[in-house]
Amino acid sequence: MSLTVRQIAEWVGGDIIGDADLVVQKARSLVDAEPGDFTFVTSERIAKHWAKSLASVAIVPFSFPEGSRTIIRVEDPLGAFVKVMQRIQGPRPDSTGIHSTAIVHPTAILGPGASIGAYSVVGEGTRIGANCRILISVVVGRFCTFGDDVTLHPHVVVYDDTIMGNRVMIHANSVIGADGFGYRTQQGKHMKIPQMGNVVIGDDVEIGACSTIDRGAIGSTRIGMGTKIDNHVMIGHNCQIGAHNIMAAQVGIAGSCKTGEYVVMGGQVGVADHLTIGTGAMLGAQSGHTADVEPGERMFGTPALPARDFLRCVTNWHKIPDMRREIANIKKHLDLEEKE
């Protein structure tokens, strides 16, 4: 697709420094861009990459210095770049209606513009909102309710009674509403506790590939509006996840945990059951949590510590061998026996 710098600037409300009539073809990253491409620079700190990039045009912050190449200055370069990408991509030309190989129960209700892909199944009493896209080989159980503009990618499985809001997107092979991991040991055997609840997902939630969210044992497992969940994330039964949380890959949250709003969890974070993570808390990658986290706290390590304590520990870890040798020398000097 051919665009002029002037067109791009008009879309994003930017100021042009350089050739407004320059024609570009593709949007690429700073590293991958070639002549005739446009890219973006988020800060002056990475301006060195722009100097090495082959891109013809860059969308940059207002503070970015002028040079010999064309730039478009905006307040938010990444946001502007995304806006241009969306304009280029345009709406997807997916067909509506039910594919001939799909199985939709006679009592299911589909909203206008909804589509059910090949080999997908929609169960009894389920209500699918307007413009929903159920792609290939998806299974939606009984008595589910979807809002509008929901997208389920191939091989997603949604168990009975699940409720989703508007604009939810779930990527391939994720499972929503499977039984929670609940057992009670009786007479030497692990007896299954019935999982009778459901999953409720708020508006504008996105769930990555191969993630799982278990149904509540009693009541609902809830995912708050605007929350973004990466690939391979596990959320246990009866969790109450707040609005606008971010969870990176391989996060594991045990049952009955509660998070506030805008909680961020790095990759491979582990959270033990029945904990509360306060609003705005940040849990660093691979940290393990066995206690509640206060709002706004930054936690690292296993067992997790507040950032200030963790950094002090890290600073001293490499000193431990020398400290042991010094202690041994002191004991030798004082003629004290080394005790294991």
Order of alpha helices (4+ residues) and beta strands (2+ residues): beta-alpha-beta-beta-beta-beta-alpha-beta-beta-alpha-beta-beta-beta-beta-beta-beta-beta-beta-beta-beta-beta-beta-beta-beta-beta-beta-beta-beta-beta-beta-beta-beta-beta-beta-beta-beta-beta-beta-beta-beta-beta-beta-beta-alpha-alpha
